[in-house]
């Protein structure tokens, strides 16, 4: 069921951006892959997908996207982040590599790969009241942990005693992947704020 005609970008440098694009399009969004600063113009929202956070950090720097993304967010653009995207959006990366870029969009502190390596990845059903029943099937893949949240950050769901989905204003940050399992409800929740 289409939700919106919002113009949403998906950072398309690395990671599972195609899955996000398909899911957003199924929700009725107008979706643009983002690889260059000028492609951010006119967006209402930006998805920063999962992938490999240090590689994505390097590619953001190489593409000259750090300041343009920060400026677009300061100008009112909302963000949806998943897994590595949530690491990049954090105020603090507690085990980041030297020089690793982070966008400081959300008042959270994260730890990379907190739930183990690739072999410890799993699909889980989460009850997320903000999107209703039934539970949302999501994938945790080398998932980060949100270890600290600021006063303005709302925790939407926890997993293994750690926040797994948080909201700060119009920004939505997830440590898991709903786009891989294909449930559109969290994407719809994000689009409803645009």
C-alpha positions as CSV (number, residue, x, y, z in Angstrom):
1,X,0.0,0.0,0.0
2,X,1.7,3.3,-1.1
3,X,2.3,5.7,1.8
4,X,3.8,8.8,0.4
5,X,5.2,10.6,-2.7
6,X,8.2,11.8,-0.6
7,X,11.5,12.2,-2.4
8,X,14.0,10.0,-0.5
9,X,17.7,9.4,-1.2
10,X,19.5,6.2,-0.4
11,X,23.2,6.4,0.1
12,X,24.4,4.1,-2.6
13,X,28.2,3.8,-2.0
14,X,28.3,0.3,-0.5
15,X,26.1,-2.1,1.4
16,X,22.5,-3.1,0.9
17,X,21.1,0.1,-0.6
18,X,19.2,-1.8,-3.4
19,X,17.0,-3.5,-0.8
20,X,16.2,-0.2,0.8
21,X,15.4,1.3,-2.6
22,X,13.0,-1.5,-3.5
23,X,11.2,-1.3,-0.2
24,X,10.8,2.5,-0.3
25,X,9.5,2.3,-3.8
26,X,6.9,-0.3,-2.7
27,X,5.8,2.2,-0.1
28,X,5.2,4.9,-2.7
29,X,8.4,7.0,-2.2
30,X,10.3,8.6,-5.1
31,X,13.7,7.1,-4.5
32,X,17.1,8.5,-5.7
33,X,20.5,6.7,-5.3
34,X,23.0,9.1,-3.7
35,X,26.7,9.0,-4.7
36,X,27.5,12.7,-5.2
37,X,26.9,15.8,-3.0
38,X,24.6,17.5,-5.7
39,X,22.2,14.5,-5.6
40,X,21.2,15.5,-2.0
41,X,19.3,18.6,-3.3
42,X,15.6,18.5,-2.7
43,X,15.5,15.4,-0.6
44,X,13.0,15.1,2.3
45,X,14.8,12.0,3.7
46,X,18.0,10.0,3.4
47,X,18.5,6.3,4.1
48,X,22.0,5.4,5.3
49,X,22.1,1.6,4.8
50,X,23.9,-1.3,6.4
51,X,27.2,-2.4,5.0
52,X,30.7,-2.1,6.3
53,X,31.0,1.1,8.4
54,X,34.7,1.7,7.9
55,X,34.5,1.3,4.1
56,X,31.4,3.5,4.0
57,X,33.2,6.1,6.1
58,X,36.1,6.2,3.6
59,X,33.7,6.4,0.6
60,X,31.8,9.2,2.2
61,X,35.0,11.1,2.6
62,X,36.2,10.3,-0.9
63,X,32.9,11.4,-2.4
64,X,32.9,14.7,-0.5
65,X,29.6,13.8,1.2
66,X,30.3,14.4,4.9
67,X,29.6,18.2,5.1
68,X,26.8,18.1,2.5
69,X,24.9,15.4,4.4
70,X,25.4,17.3,7.7
71,X,24.2,20.5,6.1
72,X,21.1,18.8,4.6
73,X,20.3,17.3,8.0
74,X,20.7,20.7,9.7
75,X,18.4,22.1,7.0
76,X,15.6,19.6,8.0
77,X,16.3,16.4,6.1
78,X,15.3,13.3,8.1
79,X,17.4,10.1,8.2
80,X,16.7,6.4,8.5
81,X,19.8,4.4,9.3
82,X,20.3,0.6,9.6
83,X,23.2,-1.3,11.1
84,X,26.4,0.3,9.7
85,X,24.4,3.4,8.9
86,X,23.5,3.8,12.5
87,X,27.2,3.6,13.4
88,X,27.9,6.4,11.0
89,X,25.1,8.5,12.3
90,X,26.1,8.3,15.9
91,X,27.6,11.1,18.1
92,X,30.2,8.6,19.3
93,X,31.7,5.3,17.9
94,X,33.2,3.6,20.9
95,X,35.5,1.3,18.9
96,X,35.9,3.1,15.7
97,X,39.1,3.1,13.7
98,X,41.3,6.2,13.8
99,X,40.0,8.9,11.4
100,X,36.7,7.1,10.9
101,X,34.0,9.6,9.8
102,X,30.8,9.8,11.7
103,X,28.0,12.1,10.9
104,X,26.9,13.0,14.5
105,X,23.2,13.1,13.5
106,X,21.9,11.2,16.5
107,X,22.8,11.6,20.2
108,X,23.8,8.0,20.7
109,X,27.0,6.1,21.4
110,X,27.5,2.8,19.5
111,X,29.9,-0.2,19.5
112,X,30.5,-1.9,16.2
113,X,30.0,-5.7,15.8
114,X,28.7,-5.9,19.4
115,X,26.6,-9.0,18.7
116,X,29.4,-11.0,17.1
117,X,30.8,-11.8,13.7
118,X,29.0,-12.9,10.6
119,X,28.5,-16.4,11.9
120,X,26.5,-15.1,14.9
121,X,24.0,-13.3,12.6
122,X,20.4,-14.2,13.0
123,X,16.8,-13.4,12.1
124,X,14.6,-12.4,15.0
125,X,11.0,-11.3,15.5
126,X,10.7,-8.0,17.4
127,X,7.5,-6.6,19.0
128,X,7.8,-2.9,18.0
129,X,4.7,-1.0,19.4
130,X,5.3,2.0,17.1
131,X,4.5,-0.2,14.0
132,X,1.9,-2.6,15.6
133,X,1.3,-6.3,15.4
134,X,2.4,-8.8,14.3
135,X,6.1,-8.8,15.3
136,X,8.6,-7.5,12.7
137,X,11.0,-10.1,11.3
138,X,14.5,-8.5,11.1
139,X,18.0,-9.6,10.5
140,X,20.9,-8.9,12.9
141,X,24.1,-9.1,10.8
142,X,27.3,-8.1,12.7
143,X,25.0,-5.8,14.5
144,X,26.2,-2.8,16.5
145,X,25.0,-2.0,20.0
146,X,23.6,1.3,21.0
147,X,25.2,1.6,24.4
148,X,24.1,5.1,25.4
149,X,21.2,7.4,24.3
150,X,20.7,11.1,24.9
151,X,17.8,12.8,26.6
152,X,15.9,13.4,23.4
153,X,16.3,9.9,22.0
154,X,13.3,7.6,22.3
155,X,13.9,3.8,22.5
156,X,11.4,2.0,20.4
157,X,12.6,-1.6,21.1
158,X,15.4,-3.4,22.8
159,X,17.2,-6.7,22.0
160,X,19.4,-8.5,24.4
161,X,19.0,-5.6,26.9
162,X,20.3,-3.0,24.4
163,X,18.3,-0.4,22.4
164,X,17.8,-1.8,18.9
165,X,15.6,0.9,17.4
166,X,15.6,4.5,18.5
167,X,14.0,7.7,17.3
168,X,15.2,11.3,17.7
169,X,12.9,13.8,16.2
170,X,12.3,12.7,12.6
171,X,15.4,10.4,12.6
172,X,15.0,6.7,13.0
173,X,18.0,4.5,13.7
174,X,18.0,0.7,13.7
175,X,20.8,-1.8,14.6
176,X,19.2,-4.4,12.4
177,X,18.0,-4.9,8.8
178,X,14.3,-4.8,8.1
179,X,15.0,-4.3,4.4
180,X,16.6,-7.8,4.1
181,X,13.5,-9.6,5.5
182,X,11.2,-7.3,3.5
183,X,8.8,-5.9,6.2
184,X,8.0,-2.4,5.1
185,X,6.5,-1.1,8.3
186,X,9.6,0.7,9.7
187,X,10.2,2.3,6.3
188,X,6.5,3.5,6.4
189,X,7.0,4.8,9.9
190,X,10.0,6.9,8.6
191,X,8.1,8.1,5.5
192,X,5.2,9.2,7.7
193,X,7.4,11.8,9.3
194,X,8.4,13.4,5.9
